[in-house]
């Protein structure tokens, strides 16, 4: 019923740049159907201009990912416009801020009507050409037909460029072209931040960087500040410039990563191909990266820009670790405390705090916070009863903004009220463990074929591909269940490759397998280990709803080679399952497996709940 209720408010948030799109919130945001000028993932280009990827087909709605935080280097929960981390990250990539050795003269950078075409900083914006080859999640041993797309990127110094992660998703080749140049240069993806939709590129060619002047980053803008979006959208091959103003600054849903981070809403036009392009203020400083638009019959001219605070977190994370580690989360489900009677019952003396409804078993905070606790402060910053905290001089913003000021592994101090007693506890922030992932690490899904039975972990991309055959019970688990331990997966029988050895099971598909020979399955690698180590006469698979599949073990083993040959499958398992299985999982209480409320990133849904 909750899903049906949420379906009643329909809107669309769309990644731009001709790249894959994702719905944002559980049962409320959907993927738009493809327009005629877009290319289908598995078909040839339809438009005559440089080929673009489809805007996406209508797909099943997703639940949201854990919100990702972006952080200051000093770890403080600062409410200023930019933190020390931004300056550190920017300097590490050869960028400088105004007043401290600006890269371009302020007079040259000043954007004025009629003179913007001569602005030097436009030469730092390049066009991105990407060839994508996405995995086939229904047939996990192969990939889909390749397709191409174009987007935008810009130079940030030290031989690096920034673009959107969705512009180079599943890339097999990336090329960039400068303004006024006919040559395309090969680029390499150094880091890809799915949650924040940012990717870091490098170009080794010295010729590409001749005469290049990287952009300088500006501060977080104010409302009504003028903004100029530059990129290479559909409609032509040359650079495009659109102007508008800053309409809103708040925690925003990021379509590609299904996360929620600080975002800048603008009314300047953002179209497919603009993704990855910079947005400038009137001083010619880059204030963010264009990445998505909001599409609805009731609204228009709503575009979104990733602010420099989020960009700096991504860059500093990469600098610290030599790779992108992602954003941490607190791992608690919260409820507002607006009602005075509710606060009185919980012995909260003032108009502040949020109630802890659920705690993720895999989070570090589960060791110090309990259900029923009231969080009243985060690193000394008071949390309001609506789940907001002070932001800048006279604004308030969602509580998760403070979490987004941290890095993976940072310690935080929580002020909580438990049974009327105030106390302070320490917790370590880590990325959220997803039972059903949104993106597959390494790009290719794992699979195991046993006598024609194809097993694979449940993932959001698989749900999208199999939307018509995924049962409601499995969808419910995907939306509402929590991982009990790190490494846990939901393993499904995606299909049965018909053969004499599996007669009677041919029609089974997308069923969750729970046990093999009485042993509960933890993940796909564990299942492969159980199959390999089995010595009995039968392989007994137990599925959801008490469905049984029994195979004679020796017949299953002998038939495997011929089945693979008949169906043209190169191997009976993915390469990650070839090595020995090491059980490092620590299972939590099984009672914590299911959550009675949606596992989502909504700040507060209509039930007043929040995943921090």
N, C-alpha and C positions, 0 to 999 in steps of 0.2 A: 504493500500500500504506500510505503514511503517513496518507492521508486515512481509509482504512478503519480503521486502528488507533486513530486519534483518535476515530472515531465511537463506539467502545466505551464511552466514559464520557460519559453523557448527563445534562445538567442544563440548567436554564433560568434566565436572568437577564432580568427583565422591567422595562421602563419603566412607571411608573404614570401615572395621570392621564388615562387614556382616550386616549392618543396613540400614534403609531406606534412599533413595537418593532423591535429589531435583534438578531440573534445576535451573540455577542461574540468567540468564539474559533474558529479554523479547525477545522471539522468536529467541534466538541465542544459548542457551544451552539446551540440551535435556537429558533425562534419558536413559542410555543404556539398551538394551534388556538383559534379564537374561541369564547368562552363565549356562552351564549344571550343574556345581558344586554347583549352588546356589539353595536355596529353595524359592518357591513361597509363598507369604504371606498367601494364603489360602490352601496350599497343604502340603503334608508331605515332610520330608527331602529327598533329592535325593542323596546326597553324603554319603559315608560311614564314613568319618571322622566326628568329632564333628559338629553338624548341624549348618549351617550358613544361615542367611537370604539372600534372593535374592539380586542381585545387582540392581534390579529395572526393571520394564517393561517399554516399550516405552510409554511415557505419554505426555500429552499436555504441552507445555512450559509454564513457569510461568513468571510473572513480578517479579521484585525484591522488597524486603522489604526495609524499611528505614534502612540506615546504622546505625549501632550501634556504639557508641563511647566507648572507654575505657579510664580511667582517672588517673591523679595523685591526691594524697590525698590533696595536697595543692591547687588544682584547677588551677595551672599555666599551660599555654600553652607551656610547655617545649619541646624543640626539642632535648633533650639529649637522650641517649640510654635507660635509665630507670629513672622513676620518683620516688619521695618520696613515692608515694602510693605503689609501688612494694615492697619497703623495709618494709613498715608498714604492708601490707597484709601478706607478707611472715613471718614476725616475729609473727604475731597473730596466725599462725598455727604451731608454734614451729620450723620454718625453720630459718636458718641463712645463711648469705652470706659469701663468702670468705673474710678473713681478719678480720672477726668479729665472731670468734667461729665457724669455719666450722665444720659440722657434721662429715665429714670423712677426714682423713689425706690426704693431697695433694699427697703424694707419692702413697697411696693406690688408689686414684682416677685417677691417670694418666693412660690414655688409650693408650696402645701400641699394635701393631700387635703381636699376639701370646699370649698375657697375658690378653686380655679382658675377657676371660671366667672365670678368677679368680677375676675380679673386684668386690668389695663388693657391689657397687651400683646396680648391676644387681639383687640382692636379694630383692630390693624395688619394682621391677616390677612384677605385678601379672596378672593372667588371669581372665577375667570376663566372667561369664556364665549368660546370661539374657533370661528370658522367657517373651515374649511380647504378649499382647492382645490388638490389635488396634481396635478403633471404626469402625463400619460400617456406613459410612456417607450417603449411599443411604438408609439404613434401620436404622435410628439413635437410635432406641430403643434397639438395640442389638450390640454385638461385633463380630469381625471376629474370625476365628479359630486361636488359639494361635500358635506361632512359637518360635524357639529358635535361639540364635546367640551367638558368642563368640567375645570378644575383649580384650583390654589390659587396665591396670590402673597402678598407682604407688603411693607409700606412700609419704605424705607430712607432716606427724607429727600430733600430737594431736588427734590420732585415726581417721584420715581422709585420703581418697584417691581421686585422680583426674582421670577422664576418659572423654570420649566424650559424649555429650548429646545424640547423635544419637545411641550410644551403649546401652542406657537404656531408649529409647523412649517407651512410653506405657508399662512400665515394670509392671509385676505382681510378679516377683521374680528375685532377683539379688544375685548371689553367686560369690565368689572370691577364687582363689587358689594360694598359694605362690609357688615359684620356689622350686622344689625338695620335695614338700609336696603332700600327697594323699588326704588330707582333704579339703573339700570345706566349706567355711564359709559364712553365710548369711550376706548380706550387705544392707544398707538402703540408699535411695537417699535423701540427705538433700536439695539439690538445683540443679536446672537444668537451664542452660543458653542456650536457643535455638539460639539466635543471634550469640553468640561466640562459640557455639558447645562444651560447657564444662559442666560437671556434678560433683558435690561433693558427695562422698559416705562416709559412716561411717560403721565400723565393731565393734560390741560391745564385741566380744569374746576376752578375755585377752590372750588366747592361741595363737591367730593369731598374736598378736603384740610382742610375746616373741622373743627377739633377733633382732627385726626390727630396721633398721636404715633408716630414711626418707631421701629423696633426698634434695640436696641444689640447689637453682636456680642460674643460671648464668646471665650475661648481654646479651643484644641483640648482636648477632654475627656480624662479618664483612663479606664482600664478600670473597669467597674462603676459609673461615674457614672450617676446617674439622668438620663433623657431623656424629654421630652414632645413628641409630634408633634401638630401642629395643622393642620387643613385642612378641605377639603370633599369627602370621598370619597363613593362610592356608598352608598346606603341612606337618604338624606335630604337636605334642603336646608340645614339649619343647620350651624353649625360643629361639628367633631368633634375630640375630644381622646383620644389614647391614650398610655400610659406604658410605659416599659421601661428597660433599662440599656444602656450601651455594651458590646458584646461583643468588638469587635476594631477595631483601627485599622491599616490597611496600604494599600499600593497595590492598587487595585481596578479591575476592568473596568467601564467605563461603557458601558451598553447602547446608548444613542442615538448616541454619537459613535464607538463601536468604538475607544475609547482606554483608557488606563490611567493613573489619577491617584490621589492619596491619597483614601481613602474611610473613612467611619465605619460599621461594621456594628452594628446595634441589634436588639433583639428586640421592640420596640414594633410594633404592627400598622401596616402601610402598605398602603393599598388604592388602586385606581384613583380618581383625584380628589384624592389627597393630594399628587400631584406639584406641586412648586413651593412647598409649604407649609413653614414653618420648624420646626425642632426646637430646643427650649429645654432649658437646664439648670435646676437647682433655684433659681438666682438670677434666672430670667426672662430671661437673655441668650440670644440666638440662637446656636447652635453649628453650624448648617448648614441645608441645604435637602434635604428628602426627595425622592427621585427614582426609586428602583427597588427591586425585591424579587427574591429568589432563590427559584425554585420547583423543587422536586424531590420525588420520592416518598420520599427518604431524609432530608429536612430540612424544618423548618418554622420560622416566626417569624424569618426572616432578611430584614431590611430594610436599606437603605443611605441614607446622608445625605452630601451634599457638604459637606465641612468649610469653615469660614470662611477657611482659608488659600487654598483654590482659588477661593472667591468673591472674595477680595481681589485675587487675581491678575487675574481677569477684569475687575474694576472699574478697577484701575490701568492695565491694558492699554488700556481704553477711554478713560481720562482722558489717558493719554500721547499717543494717536494720534488721538483723536476718532472712532475706530472700533475694532472688535475685530479684532486681527491674528492671533490664534491662538497655539498653543503650539509652541515649537521642538523639534527632536529632534537627537540626535547623529548618527544615520544609520549605525550599525554593528551587525553581527550578532555576538553574543558567545557564548562557551562557558565554562562553569565550569572552574576549575583545582583541583578537589578532590584529584585523583590525584597523589601525590608524584612518581611517575615522569614524568608529563606536565610538572610544574613543573621537574623537573631537566633534562629534554630541552630545555625552552625557556629554561633558565638563569635561572629565577626563584629568587632566594635565600631568599625567605620565603614563608609561607603566605598569599599575597595575590594579587590580580590576576585579570583575566578575559582570555581570548584573543579577539582580533579574527578572526572567521571571514570576514566579508564587509564591504565598505564600499559604501554607496550612491553611485553615480557623481554624483548631483546634490547631494550634501552637501558643505559646505565642508571637513569633516574629511578628505575623500578626498585633499586636497592635502598633508596632513601625517601621516596614519596609513595604514599598509599592512596587508594581510592577514598574519597571523603575529605582529603586535605584541601585547604584553600591556599592558593599561591597569591601572596600579596605584594611580593617584590621580586625583581630579577636583577641581580648585581646592584642592589641599592636603589633601583628605579621602581617607584610604586606603580602597581598595576591597578587600573580602574575596574569598577564592577562590570563594565561593558567589554572588558578585555582589551583596553587601549592604554597607551602610555604617551607621555609628552613627546612632541616632535617639533623641532625648531622652536620658534619663540611663542607662537600662539596656536599651535595645531596639535592634534592628537592622531595617533596612528595605531594600527593593529599591534598587539603584543608580540606577534611573531617577528616584528621588525627588530626587536632586541636580540632575538635568537639569530637573526640574519646578520648581526654584527660580529658573529663568532666564526671560528674555523673548526674543522674537525679536530678533536682532541683537546679543545679548550675546556677549562673548568669554569663553572659558574656557581654563584651563590644564590640560592632560592630562599626567600623568606616565606614561611608557611605557617598556617594556623591549624593545629591538630587538636580536636576536642577542646577548643578554647585556649590552648596554650600556644604562644608564639615561639618559633624556633627557626634557626638557620641551618641549612643543609648544603652540602657540596655535591655537585654532579658533573660528569664529563659528557660533553656533547659528541655524538657520532652520527654518521649518516643512517637513515632509517633502513631497516631490513625489510624488503618487500617480499611478501609471500608470492605475489604474482607481479613480476617486473614489467615495467613499461618499455624498457629498452634492453636488448640482450648484449651483455658484455662480449666483445669480440665479433659481434655481428651475426654469427651463425648459430642457430639453436642446437641444443644437444638432442640426440635421439638414440633409441635402442630398438632393434628389430629382433623379435624372438618368434621363430616359426611363422613369420608373416604378420605378427602383431606389432604395430608401430607405436612405441611409447615415446612421449616427449613431455617436457615440463609445460605447464599452463602459463601463458604469458598474454599480455594485452594485445600484441600483434597477432597471436594465434586466434584470440577471441574475435578480432576484427575480420580475419579471413574466414572464420568458421561461424560467423554470427547467426546463420540460419539453423545450425545444428547443435549449438551449445545449449544444453539444458538449463532451465531456470535454477535448479539446485546448484549447478556448477557456477553459474553466474553469481549467485548469492554468495558463495564461498569466495569468489574472486573479489567481490566488492566489499564484503564485511569481515572477512577472517583476518586474523593477525598471525604472524609467524611466531611459533613457540620457541624457536631457537634459530641461530644463524645457520644458513645453509638449507633450511627446510624448503621443499617445493611440493606443489600439487602436480602429481604425475597422471597424465591421461593417456588412454588408448585412443590415438587420433583416428586410426583406421586399421582395417585388416586386409592384407594382401592375400586374396583368395588362393587356397591351395588345399590339396587333399588332407593335409595334416591339421588344418583348422576348419574343417567342415562344420557348419552350424553356427559359426561365429562371424561370418562374412559381413553381416549387417551392423555389427557393433561399431560405434564411432563416438569419440569425445566422451568417454566414460572414465571416471576417476578410479584408478587402481589403488587399493588401500594396503593389501598384504600379498606376500608371496610365500607360500608354504607356512602360513601362520605368523610370519614376521612382518611387522608394520614397516612400510617403505618410507624412508626419510627424504630421499631425493633420487634423481635419475642415476647418479653414480652408485648409490646404495643398491638400487634395483639391479644394475648390471653386475654388481658384486654378488648379490643373492643368486642370480641366475648362474653365474660362473661357478659358484661354490656348492651348488645343489648336487646332491648325490642320490636322491631318492628316485623312485620309479616315475613320479608325476611332478609336473609343475602346476601348482594350484594357485591361480590368481583370484583374489577376492576383490570385488569392485563395490562401489557405492550401491545401496539398495539391495545388498545381499546377492548380487549377480556373481556366478562362479564360471570361470573358464579353466578347464583342466586339459593339459596336454601331456602325452607321454614324452618324457624328457629325451630319451635316445632318438625317437622319431623327430622331435623338434630340432635337435641338433643336426641330424643328418639331412633334414629338408631345408635348412637355412641357406645353404650354398645355391641350390637350384632356384629357390625363391628369389634371391638377389639377382641371379642371372636372368631369370624370366622378366623381371621388372626393371632391369638395367640400373640397379643400385650398386654403387661402387663398394660400399662397406656396410656391414651389419650394425655398426655403431659409429657415432661421431668420434673424432680424434681425441676429444677431452676425456673419453671414457676408456681409453686404451690402457692407461696407467693403473697402478694398484690403488685400491680404495682405502682411504684413511678416515676413520670415523672420529671427527673432532667436535661433533655436535653434543650439546648439553641440553637435553629436553627440559622444558618447564612444565608446570602443572597443566595438564591437558584441558582443564576447565577454562583456561584463558584463551583457548583457541578462537572462539567466536565472540564477536563484538555485537551487542544488540543495537548498535547505532552505526550509521555509515562511516567507514574509514575514509574520510575526505579531507581536503585542504580548505574547505570553505571556512572563512573566518568565523562566522556564526550562521548556521543554517536556520531554517524556520523553527527548529527545535532548540535553538540556542546553544549549539554544540560547536566545539572548535578543536581541531587537531593542531597542536603547536609543534 
